[in-house]
């Protein structure tokens, strides 16, 4: 029996959509990483019950950290993006978390920059606060070990391709690292038996697409305009850059075809996963659905009549980022370890 609702929320469903396509569906995925991270900090004496935990968030991590703090008797302070909506603001207030929300901005880079600058101001005034650094501290990998174990057991050790939005790098990176570790310990196993496919929006710096833009919106949570330390570039085999229109089509098709109500990043991952399934017939493909579709009702699902059939979209195979083409581009990454860098001045803001 669970001792707190956060434990139930963080437990994903593993759903088979067809013989080679699986969905790892979360209600709120980042609860997994926040719970394990806070537990680790308490167990190692870095923080104590009653301390204040601080971080920046565009929404989902704010809720996850607030739940983890509620579970473990901690205080929570969030510097929030302009995208934090009324429902989440209300939940955070009732849970006892405090929220500072940035002024409205259409520039994701400026929004992220302002949030990190505000974090540094708060730490200067309150050095006793602990900055969780969800984008840079790999303690956020810890919660995915048990999930990787479950995936391994339920797929019978099948040759697996993991597909998901990159974002902070924790979910796709941790699952793949733990799965590959298990394969390496299995007789006749090999780390190459698990492939990792990362999904990005156009305009994201993480894998060098900052020179592109999507005329609709950047898909929140799966890209970044600043470098993230938790992204282990060397884990990724293939990348997909997917536009809003293509992700909308994916999300609507997933609900219509499989009755799975999930967000925009899931729609993008589903589209990429279907393509990888056809491209690699000998592999089982698992895609990650990090949250439900509720906060996308007005921006995505209310526009379901506009969604093009999935057959309308085919990825453009490219050799490097100079060839990026909307609405969908696919590129081999081949586990390269050299991430693109924007500037040392921007990096210094994230440390």
C-alpha positions as CSV (number, residue, x, y, z in Angstrom):
1,X,0.0,0.0,0.0
2,X,1.3,3.5,-0.9
3,X,2.1,5.8,2.0
4,X,1.5,9.0,-0.1
5,X,-0.4,9.9,-3.3
6,X,2.9,10.9,-4.9
7,X,4.0,7.2,-5.0
8,X,0.8,6.3,-6.9
9,X,1.1,9.2,-9.3
10,X,4.7,8.3,-10.1
11,X,3.9,4.7,-11.0
12,X,3.6,4.4,-14.8
13,X,1.3,2.1,-16.8
14,X,3.0,-0.1,-19.4
15,X,0.5,-0.5,-22.3
16,X,0.9,-2.6,-25.4
17,X,-0.6,-0.8,-28.5
18,X,0.4,-3.6,-30.9
19,X,2.8,-6.5,-31.2
20,X,5.9,-4.2,-31.3
21,X,4.7,-0.8,-30.0
22,X,4.5,-0.1,-26.3
23,X,3.6,3.0,-24.3
24,X,5.1,3.8,-20.9
25,X,2.3,6.1,-19.6
26,X,2.7,8.4,-16.6
27,X,0.2,10.7,-14.9
28,X,3.0,13.0,-14.0
29,X,6.4,11.6,-14.8
30,X,8.7,14.0,-13.0
31,X,7.2,12.9,-9.7
32,X,9.5,9.8,-10.1
33,X,12.7,11.8,-10.3
34,X,11.7,14.4,-7.6
35,X,10.7,11.8,-5.0
36,X,13.9,9.8,-5.5
37,X,16.0,12.9,-5.5
38,X,14.5,14.3,-2.3
39,X,14.7,10.9,-0.6
40,X,18.4,10.6,-1.5
41,X,19.2,14.1,-0.2
42,X,17.6,13.3,3.1
43,X,19.3,9.9,3.4
44,X,22.7,11.4,2.7
45,X,22.2,14.3,5.1
46,X,22.4,17.0,2.5
47,X,19.0,18.4,3.6
48,X,16.8,17.8,6.7
49,X,13.1,17.8,7.2
50,X,11.8,21.3,7.3
51,X,14.4,22.7,4.9
52,X,13.4,24.7,1.8
53,X,14.0,23.2,-1.6
54,X,14.2,25.6,-4.6
55,X,14.1,25.2,-8.3
56,X,12.9,26.7,-11.6
57,X,10.2,25.0,-13.6
58,X,7.9,25.4,-16.6
59,X,5.2,23.5,-14.8
60,X,5.4,19.7,-14.4
61,X,8.5,19.6,-12.2
62,X,7.0,22.3,-9.9
63,X,4.1,20.0,-9.2
64,X,6.4,17.0,-8.7
65,X,8.7,18.8,-6.3
66,X,5.8,20.2,-4.4
67,X,4.4,16.7,-3.9
68,X,7.8,15.3,-2.9
69,X,8.2,18.1,-0.3
70,X,4.7,17.4,1.0
71,X,5.6,13.7,1.3
72,X,8.8,14.4,3.2
73,X,7.9,17.4,5.3
74,X,10.0,20.0,3.3
75,X,9.3,23.5,2.2
76,X,9.1,24.2,-1.6
77,X,9.8,27.4,-3.5
78,X,9.4,27.6,-7.3
79,X,10.5,30.2,-9.8
80,X,7.9,29.5,-12.5
81,X,7.7,30.0,-16.2
82,X,5.1,32.2,-17.8
83,X,3.4,28.9,-18.8
84,X,2.4,27.9,-15.3
85,X,-1.4,28.0,-15.5
86,X,-4.2,28.8,-13.0
87,X,-4.9,25.2,-12.1
88,X,-1.2,24.5,-11.2
89,X,-0.9,27.8,-9.3
90,X,-3.9,26.8,-7.2
91,X,-2.5,23.3,-6.6
92,X,0.9,24.6,-5.5
93,X,-0.7,27.1,-3.1
94,X,-2.9,24.5,-1.4
95,X,0.1,22.1,-1.2
96,X,2.0,24.9,0.7
97,X,4.5,25.6,-2.1
98,X,5.4,29.2,-2.9
99,X,5.6,30.4,-6.5
100,X,7.3,33.3,-8.1
101,X,6.1,33.5,-11.7
102,X,8.0,35.3,-14.4
103,X,6.4,38.1,-16.4
104,X,4.8,37.0,-19.8
105,X,7.4,36.5,-22.5
106,X,7.1,35.0,-26.0
107,X,10.9,34.3,-25.9
108,X,11.6,30.9,-24.3
109,X,15.3,31.7,-24.0
110,X,14.6,35.0,-22.2
111,X,12.1,33.2,-19.9
112,X,14.6,30.5,-18.9
113,X,17.4,33.2,-18.5
114,X,15.2,35.3,-16.1
115,X,14.3,32.2,-14.0
116,X,17.9,31.2,-13.5
117,X,19.0,34.7,-12.7
118,X,16.2,34.9,-10.1
119,X,17.4,31.6,-8.6
120,X,20.8,33.1,-8.0
121,X,19.3,36.1,-6.4
122,X,17.2,34.0,-4.0
123,X,20.3,31.9,-3.1
124,X,22.3,35.0,-2.3
125,X,19.6,36.1,0.1
126,X,18.9,32.6,1.5
127,X,22.1,30.4,1.3
128,X,20.4,27.8,3.5
129,X,18.0,26.9,0.6
130,X,18.9,23.9,-1.4
131,X,18.7,24.3,-5.2
132,X,17.5,21.1,-6.8
133,X,19.0,21.8,-10.2
134,X,16.7,19.5,-12.0
135,X,18.5,20.2,-15.3
136,X,22.0,19.5,-14.0
137,X,22.0,17.2,-11.0
138,X,22.0,13.5,-11.9
139,X,20.3,12.5,-8.7
140,X,17.2,13.0,-10.9
141,X,18.1,9.7,-12.7
142,X,17.7,7.6,-9.6
143,X,13.9,7.2,-9.6
144,X,14.0,5.5,-13.0
145,X,16.0,2.4,-12.0
146,X,12.9,0.5,-10.7
147,X,11.0,1.5,-13.9
148,X,13.8,0.2,-16.1
149,X,13.7,-3.1,-14.1
150,X,10.0,-3.4,-14.7
151,X,10.3,-2.7,-18.4
152,X,13.1,-5.3,-18.7
153,X,11.0,-7.9,-17.0
154,X,7.8,-7.3,-18.9
155,X,9.4,-7.1,-22.3
156,X,11.3,-10.3,-21.7
157,X,14.6,-8.7,-22.5
158,X,13.5,-8.0,-26.1
159,X,15.7,-5.9,-28.4
160,X,14.3,-2.5,-27.4
161,X,14.1,1.0,-28.9
162,X,13.3,3.7,-26.3
163,X,11.7,6.9,-27.8
164,X,10.9,10.0,-25.8
165,X,11.2,13.8,-25.5
166,X,14.8,14.8,-24.4
167,X,13.9,17.7,-22.1
168,X,16.2,17.7,-19.1
169,X,17.7,14.4,-20.2
170,X,16.7,12.5,-17.0
171,X,13.9,10.2,-18.2
172,X,15.2,8.9,-21.5
173,X,18.8,9.0,-20.3
174,X,18.2,7.1,-17.1
175,X,15.9,4.5,-18.5
176,X,18.3,3.7,-21.3
177,X,21.4,3.7,-19.0
178,X,19.8,1.3,-16.6
179,X,18.4,-0.9,-19.3
180,X,21.8,-1.1,-21.0
181,X,23.4,-1.9,-17.7
182,X,21.0,-4.8,-17.2
183,X,21.7,-6.1,-20.8
184,X,25.5,-5.9,-20.1
185,X,25.0,-8.1,-17.0
186,X,22.8,-10.6,-18.9
187,X,24.5,-13.7,-20.4
188,X,25.2,-13.0,-24.1
189,X,23.8,-9.5,-23.5
190,X,25.2,-6.4,-25.0
191,X,24.7,-2.7,-24.3
192,X,23.7,-2.2,-28.0
193,X,20.5,-4.1,-27.5
194,X,18.8,-0.9,-26.3
195,X,18.6,2.0,-28.8
196,X,17.6,5.5,-27.7
197,X,15.7,7.9,-29.9
198,X,15.4,11.5,-28.7
199,X,12.6,13.8,-29.7
200,X,13.2,17.5,-29.9
201,X,11.3,20.6,-31.0
202,X,12.6,22.9,-33.7
203,X,14.5,25.8,-32.0
204,X,16.1,23.7,-29.3
205,X,19.7,24.2,-28.5
206,X,20.3,20.7,-27.0
207,X,21.2,19.0,-30.2
208,X,22.0,22.1,-32.3
209,X,18.7,23.2,-33.7
210,X,18.6,26.7,-32.2
211,X,18.8,28.3,-35.7
212,X,15.4,26.9,-36.6
213,X,11.9,27.9,-35.5
214,X,8.4,26.6,-35.5
215,X,5.7,29.1,-36.6
216,X,3.3,27.6,-34.1
217,X,4.9,27.0,-30.7
218,X,7.9,25.3,-29.2
219,X,6.7,22.1,-27.5
220,X,7.3,22.9,-23.8
221,X,9.4,20.5,-21.8
222,X,11.2,18.5,-24.5
223,X,13.7,21.2,-25.7
224,X,15.8,23.9,-24.3
225,X,17.4,27.3,-25.1
226,X,20.2,26.8,-22.6
227,X,22.6,23.8,-22.1
228,X,21.4,21.1,-19.6
229,X,24.0,19.1,-17.7
230,X,21.7,16.1,-17.3
231,X,21.6,15.4,-21.1
232,X,24.1,12.7,-21.8
233,X,24.4,13.1,-25.5
234,X,26.5,9.9,-25.9
235,X,23.4,7.8,-25.0
236,X,21.4,8.8,-28.1
237,X,21.4,6.8,-31.3
238,X,18.9,8.9,-33.4
239,X,17.1,12.2,-33.2
240,X,13.8,13.4,-34.4
241,X,12.8,17.1,-34.6
242,X,9.0,17.4,-34.8
243,X,6.8,20.5,-35.3
244,X,3.7,21.5,-33.4
245,X,1.4,20.5,-36.3
246,X,2.9,17.0,-36.5
247,X,2.8,16.5,-32.7
248,X,-0.8,17.6,-32.7
249,X,-1.6,15.0,-35.3
250,X,0.2,12.4,-33.2
251,X,-1.6,13.3,-30.0
252,X,-5.1,13.3,-31.7
253,X,-4.4,10.0,-33.5
254,X,-3.2,8.4,-30.2
255,X,-6.5,9.3,-28.5
256,X,-8.6,8.4,-31.5
257,X,-6.9,5.1,-32.3
258,X,-5.8,3.9,-28.8
259,X,-7.9,6.0,-26.4
260,X,-4.7,7.3,-24.8
261,X,-5.2,10.9,-23.6
262,X,-1.7,12.4,-23.4
263,X,0.1,15.6,-24.0
264,X,1.8,17.2,-27.0
265,X,5.3,15.8,-26.3
266,X,3.7,12.3,-26.2
267,X,2.1,13.0,-29.6
268,X,5.6,13.8,-31.0
269,X,7.1,10.6,-29.4
270,X,4.3,8.5,-30.7
271,X,4.9,9.7,-34.2
272,X,8.6,9.0,-34.0
273,X,8.0,5.6,-32.4
274,X,5.6,4.5,-35.2
275,X,8.3,5.5,-37.8
276,X,11.1,3.6,-35.9
277,X,8.9,0.6,-35.6
278,X,8.5,0.4,-39.4
279,X,12.2,1.2,-40.0
280,X,13.5,-1.4,-37.6
281,X,11.2,-4.5,-37.9
282,X,13.3,-6.6,-35.5
283,X,12.9,-4.4,-32.5
284,X,10.2,-3.6,-30.0
285,X,9.6,0.2,-29.6
286,X,8.7,1.8,-26.3
287,X,7.7,5.4,-26.2
288,X,7.3,7.6,-23.1
289,X,4.1,9.5,-22.3
290,X,5.1,11.9,-19.6
291,X,1.8,13.4,-18.6
292,X,-2.0,13.4,-19.4
293,X,-3.6,15.6,-22.0
294,X,-5.7,17.7,-19.6
295,X,-3.6,20.9,-19.9
296,X,-3.6,20.6,-23.7
297,X,-7.4,20.5,-24.1
298,X,-7.7,24.1,-25.4
299,X,-4.4,24.3,-27.3
300,X,-4.3,20.8,-28.9
301,X,-7.5,18.7,-28.6
302,X,-9.9,21.5,-29.2
303,X,-8.2,21.7,-32.6
304,X,-8.7,18.0,-33.4
305,X,-10.5,18.8,-36.6
306,X,-7.4,20.5,-37.9
307,X,-5.2,17.5,-37.3
308,X,-3.8,16.0,-40.5
309,X,-3.8,12.2,-40.9
310,X,-0.5,10.6,-39.8
311,X,0.2,9.5,-43.4
312,X,0.6,13.2,-44.2
313,X,3.8,13.3,-42.3
314,X,7.1,11.7,-43.3
315,X,10.5,12.6,-41.8
316,X,13.1,14.2,-43.9
317,X,16.3,12.2,-43.4
318,X,19.2,14.6,-42.8
319,X,23.0,14.3,-42.4
320,X,23.5,17.3,-40.1
321,X,21.5,20.2,-38.5
322,X,22.0,22.6,-41.5
323,X,19.5,20.4,-43.4
324,X,16.7,20.7,-40.7
325,X,13.3,20.9,-42.4
326,X,9.9,21.4,-40.9
327,X,7.6,19.7,-40.1
328,X,9.8,16.6,-39.3
329,X,13.5,15.8,-39.6
330,X,15.4,12.6,-38.6
331,X,19.1,12.4,-38.1
332,X,21.5,9.6,-36.9
333,X,23.4,10.8,-33.8
334,X,25.4,7.6,-33.2
335,X,26.1,8.2,-29.5
336,X,28.4,11.1,-30.1
337,X,29.5,12.8,-26.9
338,X,30.2,16.3,-28.2
339,X,27.1,18.5,-27.4
340,X,26.6,21.8,-29.3
341,X,27.5,24.8,-27.2
342,X,25.9,28.3,-27.5
343,X,28.2,30.4,-25.3
344,X,30.1,30.2,-22.0
345,X,28.2,33.1,-20.7
346,X,24.9,31.3,-21.0
347,X,26.4,28.1,-19.6
348,X,27.5,30.0,-16.5
349,X,23.9,30.9,-15.7
350,X,22.9,27.3,-15.4
351,X,25.6,26.1,-13.0
